[in-house]
Amino acid sequence: MSISDPLIKELKGYILEATKTSLSDSVTDTQSFLLPLCQLLETIFRKGLNHTVHSAFGLTKRDYWSWVEKTAQVSAAVDSTYRRVVEAVASNPCVSTPQGRGRLYIRHGLKNKCLHVPVETIVRMKCNDGIYEEDSIIGNEILGEIFLSLLYQCSHINFDLKLENASFLDETWQLPIYQEHELVPCMDLGVYLGHVSGRAVVVKVEEGSVAAEDNKIEVGDVIDEAFGTCIHGWRRGRVSSLLRQKKGLPVSLKVIKGHYSNGMVFPGVVPLLRRLHLDVDSLEEKFRETALNENQETSLISNHLGGHVVQYCGNVSVGVSGDVAHIEHAISAVLCQNREPVTVSLITGEIGVQALLKSNKKMLLSHSYTEISSCGRRNDLPEYFAYIAGDTSCTISLHFTCYVFKASSVEQSKEILLTLADGFHRTHWAV
């Protein structure tokens, strides 16, 4: 009789999806399958776990993180990467519970390709010693081997996860938007903080202040780091003191946004906002209205200029040839740069193409069609498109650069490429 478990079958599906994605790009936090994959891994780690076992690892009533941590401490032959990962998780001030540390370990393990190591210790080195019951996956001889083989497969997938985004893993697997800002040197950011549950929550932002510019900091946001220092658990007044110490330096902040791009409040901050007596419903209404206005403004800009609102992802040099064959690799290279994309209006005119920043309408890129040698997109990532342009007319240029964009839909990407192709073919014939 064959031994199976529905969790293993489900895990195979997610790992297959991750493997397909990794053939062309890294797996990031934006992939829709990542959250359920992590949740499923945690479910398997917990299935059949004996929470009150006393073993060679010295376990008491703990979550799976406890035996994971002990494995790194007691085994001299353990993988050095795994040991560093466990130490990094254990010392991270952003997580304080076994649940939070276990979740952060899963994310670290995926990124650093060592998630299999503790399971390997139990399955291959027979160190279960009562940690898992026989009806578990890890404690079962056959299912444990199957699970281990799937974790080995994970170690061949490139997971590029933002590990700094960890402050709410104690409460939820759902990740907020995590932003990094560098503001001009100042003594007063114009931000008022409320401290609750060890977190610095923005309760007011002064109009016209440094922080208020382009809504970088908003009510409901959580300041996670300041000047490279985690401020989780800080008392009231310490952030102001740090600003005084760093007087004259640019203010670097890492911020957990209190809402998503559609205006919905991040569920993790809701109890914090209520404890600070902020009206969550009113905030969400305001955020949604702002998001709607921005979308309408984007549409108006596009219609007014005859352009398309897209995300500019960056550029990369492709050498002395502007051949279309470079585009597929160049798109991957730009995405690996992990640059924050900027919203632009891409205008394809009669003699060339221009990209204007949505925020201030300033010109970001401008190329005549005679400089453009090719354009195209990847079949596996059709919403990303690019064009290659020389530093002079493409017929004599010796240096070419590929410029990469992301459209809002596959249809928009196709439409832009057709317009670009028509433009530079028409102009080349005219020349």
Buried (B, 14 or more C-beta within 10 A) or exposed (E): EEEEBEBBEBBEEBBEBBBEBBEBBBBBBEBEBBEBBBBBBBEBBBBBBBEEBEBEBEBEEBBBBBBBBBBBEEBEEBBEBBBBBBEBBBEBBBBBEBBBBBBBBBBBBBBBBBBBBBBBBBBEEEBBBBBBBEEBBBBBEEBBEBBBEBBBBBBEBBBBBBBBBBBBBBBBBEBBBBBEBEBEEBEEBBBEBBBBEBBBBBBEBEEEBBBBEEEBBBBBBBBBBBBEBBBBBBEEEBBBEBBEEBEEEEBBBBBBBBBEEEBEBBEBBBEBBEEBEBEBEEBBEBBBEBBEEBEEEBEEBBEEBEBBBBBBBBBBEBEEBBEEEBBBEBBBBBBBEEEEBBBBBBBBBEEBBBBBBBEEEEEBBEBBBBBBBBBBBBEEBBBBBBBBBBEEBBEEBEEBBBBBBBBEEEEBBBBBBEBBBEBBEEBBEEE
